[in-house]
Every structure is written in C-alpha cells, then in structure tokens.
Amino acid sequence: MAADIREPQPGSGQPPRKLPPGVVLDKDGKPSKASFMSLAHKQAKPSSKASAGAATAAATAAAATASLQPANDCPADVETLGRSTWTLLHSIAATYPKAPSHTQQSNLKSFMGLFSRLYPCWVCAEDFESYMEKEKIRVGSRDEFGKWLCEAHNAVNTKLGKDTFDCSKWEERWRTGWKDGRCN
C-alpha cells in the first residue's frame, strides 16, 4: 500500500511541508488542476522546432488547458476561490472609511480573524493566520488597511511564484480606477 503523501490536516500536530511556488492545494490536500497546469507551463521549455511546429504545440497546450478549466457553474477550485476572495477583500478596503471609528476598526479586525479561520482552503487559511500574527493587521485608515492588504496579497503571490503589485497604486486599482480612463 502506498504511503499517504498529502499535506497533514489541521490539528494533526505535523507542520505543513513547503510547496513549490505555484502549487495550491485544494481542501483534500491535492494540487488544484489550475495550479498544476500553471506549474507545468512555467516548467515547459521552448521548442527549437519551426514556428509551425511551435504554433501546433501552442494550440495543443491551449486546448488541453481549456479542457481542464471548470465550467462557470461548477464549485470553485482554490484558484477561482482565491481570485474571488482577493476581489472581495480589496473591495472592502476600497470602501473602508478614511477615518474609521473604534467600532469599525474592531469590526474589521474581527472579520479578518474569523474570515481566516473559516476560509475553505485550510492551507491558505493557516498561511493567512500566520501572516496576520507576524504582520499585525493595520486598520487605522482606508489607506493603512489597503496597503496592509496589498502587502498580504503580495506575500501570497510571491509564495505562488506570481508577480507582485506596486502597493502605492492599490487605491487606483481597487477604488478610483486607473488614471488612463479605461475604467470609466
């Protein structure tokens, strides 16, 4: 019988293993299809064949990727869940008051704490809880929370091998829209 090599479940007493950049586990501790495909594309080496051969390979890869994409009416995988979550959290930051009351600050801290404990991806939840222990949540103003959240998002992107975002532009991205008018 093969050994179980999945990540340990919360409360098992075992620390989670480090995962390669780009690998995201679903609730069962298995890499998501989108995560696997993303990692496979990063590791693929360019072909030295003629451009026609490269075009055929690209079309084949695109078809394979499309066949692995879940339909819009299927349960979210961890990548879809992650994108939606970041959209929600950044939207909360964008509508958070410039000068929040003590109650608003307390509510946001409570929400973020509960949110991290209820998040459906247990690996993601534990990682975010650890981040919040190291980098205390800053809720003193809209800008303070928006930048803290952007830094948290960048920390996740770095672990996943993705590009980071210039946090000085968080409000333009999530609140006011880009200065070039493309959001009007």
Secondary structure, 3 states (H helix, E strand, C coil): CCCCCCCCCCCCCCCCCCCCCCCCECCCCCECHHHHHHHHHHHCCCCCCCHHHHHHHHHHHHHHHHHHCCCCCCCCCHHHHHHHHHHHHHHHHHHCCCCCCHHHHHHHHHHHHHHHHHCCCHHHHHHHHHHHHHCCCCCCCHHHHHHHHHHHHHHHHHHCCCCCCCHHHHHHHHHHCCCCCCCC
